[in-house]
Amino acid sequence: MALVTASLSDRRCTMKGMTATPFFSADRFQYWAIDFVRNEFEVVTVDGQRHTEALPPPTLRDNQVARSVFDWERWWVWNTTVRGDLFASEAYSPMNTDKGRPAVYLDQNHWSTLAWARVDPSKVKNQDELAAAQRIIALAADAGIVLPLSSAHLTETGPLYGDRRYQVGLMMASMSAGWQLRSPLKVWGNELAAMLAGYEHLPVPPSTKMPVVTLEPLAWSSGGPHAHEIDNDLELFQLVLTEPSVILSTLIDTTPLQRSEASAWVERNRQITELFAAEDLTEAERRRRTTGLFWCENIQELERAAAIVGVDASRFAQDADALVHQLKTMPYLSILSTLFQYRHLDRNARWKSGDFFDMLYLSCAAAYCDYVAAETYTGTQIQQILRQQGKRVNTFVSLTDLVAALDRDGVMTASERAARGDH
């Protein structure tokens, strides 16, 4: 691919200053394709010319993706697995970031229900949940809703293996169709940066305003590269072309991965819960101390956000009243900090490694998605927090309740909208 992209870069440079058709245009290309089986890259232009060359040696040890094709007319990426399954992902465009449909975030256990509903409905014993799963599949398949994936999904799919891993992963990749939930760690930093900028009456950094539900490649990652920061068209296009196959291959790789354990994180939070249980404090004192503790435990995040804004974090951190007030205005952190408060003040709380993903990702989804189907423990607490904050409760612990809310709000497939004459 290096020779192809180099020659394309040269051709693009010769066009600078001209008013001809933009180089990266459907008027020039039919498709770009990566064939992972043949290990080659192919470009086909609208006049039928073909250019093919070998790819570098593969880096994926068990790549289950056979072919990825960028469809210039539809602006989709088509992926075919080695088993012959085919599906499309919407491709990212920096010119259009509006999802246009309600975003529904599913916890991993609900994704498994969707997979069984499609592959073997007899595995779903609750008939109401089966019907709800099938309705969600229909909505996602026909432009009714968006089902974003997160890095938590990629991690939690890892321990599965064989056909189950393949079926669950394929369902997630096909139904999400390229949509992602931005890394909660990035959202955390963005909210802090916006909070600091507001406190100091400074402009909010543009990088903190990126959509949380997005088609942007690698948005799920807390690291880089960040597509919205890439100003090289060719480099950005390569990322857009390859991202769906990377996610798909990660999801359906049939080799199980060992689940990582957040043992230090679990132990630290267990100690905090035991500390509060042993202290003789009023309820108001307990709440105030847990709020302060949330910031002490995460002071590095505050310092990183301060560096983005260009202010002194220590001055802001000393103003406890302003900090607590500003915190309540942050969609994600207001939920997350309260969720930690609930757990730290519950002497019966039993911390486990899965809490890390449940708390960080479900809180972020509740703040920025239209609907959330969560696991019962965290979902119930988020419901309580949203009611306490006077916000619409968008979080549910069953697919049945989720679909009831979607029906209540008139969420329909594109075909259903067309039949009604809606535009």
Secondary structure per residue as TSV (DSSP state, phi and psi in degrees):
chain	resnum	aa	ss	phi	psi
A	1	M	-	360.0	-21.3
A	2	A	H	-62.3	-42.9
A	3	L	H	-66.4	-40.4
A	4	V	H	-61.6	-50.8
A	5	T	H	-66.9	-33.0
A	6	A	H	-66.0	-44.2
A	7	S	H	-67.4	-35.4
A	8	L	H	-66.3	-39.1
A	9	S	H	-61.3	-41.6
A	10	D	H	-62.3	-44.3
A	11	R	H	-65.2	-37.0
A	12	R	H	-64.9	-39.1
A	13	C	H	-63.1	-34.5
A	14	T	T	-70.3	-12.6
A	15	M	T	-97.0	-3.4
A	16	K	T	-59.5	136.0
A	17	G	T	86.9	-5.9
A	18	M	-	-94.9	160.4
A	19	T	-	-103.4	17.1
A	20	A	S	-69.3	175.8
A	21	T	-	-55.8	133.4
A	22	P	-	-53.5	142.9
A	23	F	S	-60.9	-45.8
A	24	F	S	-88.0	84.2
A	25	S	S	-145.9	148.6
A	26	A	T	-66.9	-16.3
A	27	D	T	-74.4	-11.3
A	28	R	T	-106.9	-36.0
A	29	F	E	-121.5	147.3
A	30	Q	E	-87.5	-52.4
A	31	Y	E	-162.0	158.6
A	32	W	E	-114.5	139.1
A	33	A	E	-137.8	144.4
A	34	I	E	-117.4	119.0
A	35	D	E	-102.5	107.2
A	36	F	T	-79.1	-20.9
A	37	V	T	-75.1	-47.4
A	38	R	T	-83.6	-11.7
A	39	N	T	58.4	52.2
A	40	E	E	-142.9	161.2
A	41	F	E	-119.9	137.1
A	42	E	E	-134.7	137.4
A	43	V	E	-120.4	129.6
A	44	V	E	-121.9	122.6
A	45	T	E	-89.3	168.7
A	46	V	T	-66.3	-22.3
A	47	D	T	-91.0	10.7
A	48	G	S	89.9	0.1
A	49	Q	-	-71.3	142.3
A	50	R	E	-124.1	139.6
A	51	H	E	-132.0	121.2
A	52	T	E	-127.3	140.8
A	53	E	E	-152.0	161.2
A	54	A	E	-72.2	148.4
A	55	L	-	-89.5	162.6
A	56	P	-	-61.8	163.7
A	57	P	-	-53.9	138.4
A	58	P	-	-63.1	146.6
A	59	T	-	-104.4	-22.5
A	60	L	-	-78.3	129.0
A	61	R	T	-75.1	-27.6
A	62	D	T	-143.8	63.0
A	63	N	-	-69.6	119.7
A	64	Q	-	-93.0	1.1
A	65	V	E	-95.6	126.7
A	66	A	E	-90.5	-38.3
A	67	R	E	-156.8	139.9
A	68	S	E	-124.7	130.5
A	69	V	E	-129.0	128.5
A	70	F	E	-92.0	118.0
A	71	D	E	-91.8	107.9
A	72	W	T	-69.8	-31.3
A	73	E	T	-70.2	-45.5
A	74	R	T	-90.4	-15.5
A	75	W	T	62.5	48.7
A	76	W	E	-122.3	161.0
A	77	V	E	-116.0	117.9
A	78	W	E	-92.8	131.8
A	79	N	E	-120.6	136.9
A	80	T	E	-120.3	130.6
A	81	T	E	-85.8	168.3
A	82	V	T	-66.0	-17.6
A	83	R	T	-89.6	-2.1
A	84	G	-	95.2	4.1
A	85	D	-	-76.1	137.6
A	86	L	E	-125.5	135.6
A	87	F	E	-156.4	164.6
A	88	A	E	-112.1	148.4
A	89	S	E	-120.0	136.9
A	90	E	E	-68.0	141.1
A	91	A	-	-97.1	144.3
A	92	Y	-	-68.8	140.1
A	93	S	B	-137.4	125.3
A	94	P	T	-65.8	-12.1
A	95	M	T	-86.6	-15.7
A	96	N	B	-142.9	104.9
A	97	T	-	-114.7	7.0
A	98	D	-	-84.3	124.1
A	99	K	-	-72.7	-30.1
A	100	G	-	71.9	-2.9
A	101	R	S	-138.9	155.8
A	102	P	-	-60.6	138.1
A	103	A	B	-94.6	128.3
A	104	V	E	-121.1	117.7
A	105	Y	E	-99.2	128.6
A	106	L	E	-110.7	132.0
A	107	D	-	-67.2	159.2
A	108	Q	H	-56.7	-39.0
A	109	N	H	-64.8	-31.3
A	110	H	H	-75.2	-31.3
A	111	W	H	-61.9	-39.3
A	112	S	H	-62.3	-38.7
A	113	T	H	-63.0	-40.8
A	114	L	H	-62.2	-41.3
A	115	A	H	-63.1	-44.9
A	116	W	H	-66.8	-35.7
A	117	A	H	-60.9	-31.4
A	118	R	H	-87.1	-42.8
A	119	V	H	-86.3	-44.7
A	120	D	-	-150.5	83.9
A	121	P	G	-56.3	-23.2
A	122	S	G	-65.0	-18.6
A	123	K	G	-73.7	-18.9
A	124	V	-	-95.7	101.4
A	125	K	-	-72.4	-33.2
A	126	N	-	-82.0	112.1
A	127	Q	H	-67.4	-30.5
A	128	D	H	-66.9	-40.8
A	129	E	H	-67.6	-36.1
A	130	L	H	-63.4	-46.7
A	131	A	H	-62.9	-39.2
A	132	A	H	-66.1	-41.9
A	133	A	H	-61.5	-42.6
A	134	Q	H	-65.8	-34.3
A	135	R	H	-68.1	-40.2
A	136	I	H	-64.6	-40.4
A	137	I	H	-60.7	-44.6
A	138	A	H	-63.1	-41.6
A	139	L	H	-65.1	-41.7
A	140	A	H	-71.0	-36.4
A	141	A	H	-74.9	-19.9
A	142	D	T	-125.9	47.5
A	143	A	T	53.3	37.1
A	144	G	S	-96.9	-35.3
A	145	I	-	-143.7	166.9
A	146	V	B	-113.1	133.6
A	147	L	-	-116.0	86.8
A	148	P	-	-72.5	145.6
A	149	L	B	-98.2	157.7
A	150	S	-	-131.0	171.2
A	151	S	H	-64.5	-25.4
A	152	A	H	-62.5	-39.4
A	153	H	H	-63.5	-42.2
A	154	L	H	-62.6	-39.1
A	155	T	H	-71.9	-43.6
A	156	E	H	-75.5	-17.1
A	157	T	H	-79.2	-24.1
A	158	G	T	-50.7	-45.2
A	159	P	T	-69.4	-15.3
A	160	L	-	-70.8	162.8
A	161	Y	-	-150.3	165.2
A	162	G	H	62.3	-146.5
A	163	D	H	-63.1	-34.9
A	164	R	H	-63.8	-44.0
A	165	R	H	-59.8	-43.8
A	166	Y	H	-63.1	-47.4
A	167	Q	H	-67.2	-44.2
A	168	V	H	-65.6	-45.6
A	169	G	H	-63.8	-41.0
A	170	L	H	-64.6	-41.4
A	171	M	H	-59.9	-45.6
A	172	M	H	-64.9	-43.3
A	173	A	H	-67.4	-43.5
A	174	S	H	-72.1	-40.0
A	175	M	H	-76.2	-31.3
A	176	S	H	-75.3	-30.5
A	177	A	T	52.4	38.0
A	178	G	T	97.1	-12.6
A	179	W	-	-77.6	141.0
A	180	Q	E	-134.4	154.9
A	181	L	E	-97.7	123.0
A	182	R	-	-57.6	146.1
A	183	S	-	-50.6	124.7
A	184	P	H	-56.1	-29.0
A	185	L	H	-67.1	-36.6
A	186	K	H	-70.1	-41.0
A	187	V	H	-63.5	-40.6
A	188	W	H	-55.2	-52.3
A	189	G	H	-63.4	-38.4
A	190	N	H	-64.6	-41.7
A	191	E	H	-66.0	-40.3
A	192	L	H	-63.2	-42.0
A	193	A	H	-62.7	-42.5
A	194	A	H	-64.3	-38.2
A	195	M	H	-65.3	-44.6
A	196	L	H	-65.6	-41.0
A	197	A	H	-62.8	-41.4
A	198	G	H	-65.0	-39.9
A	199	Y	H	-64.6	-38.1
A	200	E	T	-93.0	3.4
A	201	H	T	57.4	44.0
A	202	L	-	-113.3	159.2
A	203	P	-	-61.8	140.9
A	204	V	-	-75.5	127.3
A	205	P	-	-56.0	131.9
A	206	P	G	-55.7	-33.0
A	207	S	G	-64.1	-19.2
A	208	T	G	-85.7	-3.6
A	209	K	G	-101.8	8.1
A	210	M	S	-67.3	144.0
A	211	P	-	-56.9	143.2
A	212	V	S	-83.1	-36.6
A	213	V	E	-98.1	118.0
A	214	T	E	-154.4	161.8
A	215	L	-	-94.6	0.6
A	216	E	-	-59.9	125.2
A	217	P	T	-58.1	139.0
A	218	L	T	64.5	15.1
A	219	A	T	-61.8	-28.9
A	220	W	T	-65.9	-20.0
A	221	S	S	-91.4	142.6
A	222	S	S	-79.5	-12.5
A	223	G	S	-97.0	-162.3
A	224	G	S	-109.7	-173.9
A	225	P	-	-76.0	156.6
A	226	H	-	-100.8	119.2
A	227	A	G	-59.2	-35.6
A	228	H	G	-70.7	-9.5
A	229	E	G	-101.9	-3.6
A	230	I	-	-86.9	121.2
A	231	D	-	-105.8	6.8
A	232	N	-	-97.5	114.1
A	233	D	H	-57.9	-42.0
A	234	L	H	-67.5	-44.3
A	235	E	H	-62.4	-41.6
A	236	L	H	-65.3	-41.9
A	237	F	H	-65.2	-39.4
A	238	Q	H	-59.3	-40.5
A	239	L	H	-66.1	-42.5
A	240	V	H	-63.0	-40.2
A	241	L	H	-67.5	-39.6
A	242	T	H	-92.6	-20.6
A	243	E	H	-58.0	-47.8
A	244	P	H	-58.8	-38.3
A	245	S	H	-70.1	-33.5
A	246	V	H	-66.3	-45.8
A	247	I	H	-64.1	-45.7
A	248	L	H	-60.3	-46.8
A	249	S	H	-62.5	-38.6
A	250	T	H	-64.3	-40.3
A	251	L	H	-71.6	-37.0
A	252	I	H	-107.3	5.1
A	253	D	-	-54.1	119.3
A	254	T	S	-77.1	-4.3
A	255	T	S	-86.9	121.9
A	256	P	-	-68.5	146.1
A	257	L	-	-109.0	144.2
A	258	Q	-	-70.2	130.6
A	259	R	-	-69.2	128.9
A	260	S	-	-76.7	142.6
A	261	E	-	-109.0	127.7
A	262	A	-	-89.5	60.1
A	263	S	H	-62.7	-42.5
A	264	A	H	-65.9	-40.3
A	265	W	H	-65.1	-43.4
A	266	V	H	-62.3	-46.8
A	267	E	H	-63.7	-42.0
A	268	R	H	-61.5	-44.6
A	269	N	H	-72.0	-31.5
A	270	R	H	-63.8	-41.7
A	271	Q	H	-63.8	-39.3
A	272	I	H	-64.4	-42.6
A	273	T	H	-60.7	-43.5
A	274	E	H	-66.3	-35.6
A	275	L	H	-62.4	-47.5
A	276	F	H	-68.2	-32.7
A	277	A	H	-66.4	-28.4
A	278	A	H	-87.6	-13.9
A	279	E	S	-92.4	145.5
A	280	D	-	-97.3	92.9
A	281	L	-	-130.7	155.4
A	282	T	-	-73.1	163.7
A	283	E	H	-62.5	-39.0
A	284	A	H	-65.2	-40.3
A	285	E	H	-65.7	-39.3
A	286	R	H	-63.6	-43.9
A	287	R	H	-66.1	-41.2
A	288	R	H	-65.2	-40.2
A	289	R	H	-71.1	-36.0
A	290	T	H	-68.7	-33.7
A	291	T	H	-65.1	-44.6
A	292	G	H	-64.4	-37.7
A	293	L	H	-65.0	-36.2
A	294	F	H	-57.0	-41.2
A	295	W	H	-74.2	-38.7
A	296	C	H	-63.0	-39.0
A	297	E	H	-71.3	-20.2
A	298	N	T	-126.2	34.2
A	299	I	H	-63.0	-29.6
A	300	Q	H	-64.3	-35.0
A	301	E	H	-64.3	-39.3
A	302	L	H	-64.8	-40.3
A	303	E	H	-66.6	-39.4
A	304	R	H	-65.8	-40.1
A	305	A	H	-66.5	-38.0
A	306	A	H	-62.7	-36.7
A	307	A	H	-65.6	-35.8
A	308	I	H	-65.0	-42.7
A	309	V	H	-78.1	-28.2
A	310	G	T	86.4	39.5
A	311	V	S	-127.7	171.4
A	312	D	-	-89.4	113.2
A	313	A	H	-65.7	-32.7
A	314	S	H	-64.1	-35.7
A	315	R	H	-66.4	-41.3
A	316	F	H	-68.4	-41.2
A	317	A	H	-63.9	-24.5
A	318	Q	T	-76.7	-18.3
A	319	D	-	-93.0	81.1
A	320	A	H	-62.7	-41.9
A	321	D	H	-63.0	-43.4
A	322	A	H	-66.3	-37.1
A	323	L	H	-62.7	-46.5
A	324	V	H	-65.4	-40.2
A	325	H	H	-64.2	-45.7
A	326	Q	H	-65.2	-35.9
A	327	L	H	-58.3	-37.9
A	328	K	T	-67.0	-17.5
A	329	T	T	-89.6	-7.7
A	330	M	-	-88.9	120.2
A	331	P	H	-54.7	-47.5
A	332	Y	H	-81.9	-52.9
A	333	L	H	-66.8	-27.7
A	334	S	H	-65.5	-35.1
A	335	I	H	-76.7	-47.4
A	336	L	H	-62.6	-45.8
A	337	S	H	-64.4	-37.0
A	338	T	H	-69.4	-35.3
A	339	L	H	-64.2	-42.3
A	340	F	H	-62.6	-39.2
A	341	Q	H	-60.5	-45.4
A	342	Y	H	-55.8	-47.9
A	343	R	H	-70.8	-40.5
A	344	H	H	-68.4	-28.4
A	345	L	H	-93.7	-1.5
A	346	D	-	-95.0	103.9
A	347	R	T	-62.7	-17.0
A	348	N	T	-95.3	1.8
A	349	A	-	-63.8	136.2
A	350	R	-	-119.3	105.6
A	351	W	-	-76.6	139.8
A	352	K	-	-140.8	164.2
A	353	S	T	-62.5	-32.9
A	354	G	H	-65.0	-19.9
A	355	D	H	-61.0	-30.7
A	356	F	H	-58.3	-51.7
A	357	F	H	-68.5	-43.6
A	358	D	H	-59.1	-46.8
A	359	M	H	-71.7	-48.6
A	360	L	H	-68.9	-44.8
A	361	Y	H	-83.2	-39.8
A	362	L	H	-69.6	-33.5
A	363	S	H	-64.8	-43.2
A	364	C	H	-64.4	-43.2
A	365	A	H	-64.3	-41.5
A	366	A	H	-62.4	-30.6
A	367	A	H	-79.0	-32.6
A	368	Y	H	-123.3	-10.2
A	369	C	S	-98.5	161.5
A	370	D	S	-78.4	-32.3
A	371	Y	E	-143.8	151.4
A	372	V	E	-138.3	134.0
A	373	A	E	-109.7	109.3
A	374	A	-	-110.5	169.4
A	375	E	-	-74.0	158.8
A	376	T	H	-62.4	-47.6
A	377	Y	H	-62.4	-56.9
A	378	T	H	-69.2	-39.0
A	379	G	H	-60.8	-42.2
A	380	T	H	-63.8	-40.4
A	381	Q	H	-68.5	-37.7
A	382	I	H	-65.4	-38.0
A	383	Q	H	-57.4	-45.1
A	384	Q	H	-62.2	-41.1
A	385	I	H	-65.9	-43.7
A	386	L	H	-63.0	-40.3
A	387	R	H	-65.0	-41.7
A	388	Q	H	-61.1	-35.3
A	389	Q	T	-84.8	-2.6
A	390	G	T	73.3	25.3
A	391	K	-	-102.8	161.0
A	392	R	-	-63.9	132.2
A	393	V	-	-80.7	109.5
A	394	N	-	-111.1	9.9
A	395	T	E	-113.6	133.9
A	396	F	E	-133.3	157.9
A	397	V	S	-109.6	4.1
A	398	S	S	-141.9	153.9
A	399	L	H	-67.9	-30.4
A	400	T	H	-61.4	-47.2
A	401	D	H	-67.9	-36.1
A	402	L	H	-61.7	-48.9
A	403	V	H	-65.5	-34.5
A	404	A	H	-60.3	-40.0
A	405	A	H	-68.6	-40.7
A	406	L	H	-62.1	-43.6
A	407	D	H	-64.7	-42.5
A	408	R	H	-57.7	-38.7
A	409	D	T	-89.2	4.3
A	410	G	T	74.9	26.4
A	411	V	-	-75.4	125.4
A	412	M	-	-133.8	165.5
A	413	T	-	-74.9	166.3
A	414	A	H	-62.4	-37.9
A	415	S	H	-64.7	-40.9
A	416	E	H	-66.2	-38.9
A	417	R	H	-65.8	-40.6
A	418	A	H	-65.1	-39.2
A	419	A	H	-64.1	-29.0
A	420	R	H	-85.4	-9.2
A	421	G	T	85.4	12.7
A	422	D	-	-76.5	152.5
A	423	H	-	-114.6	360.0
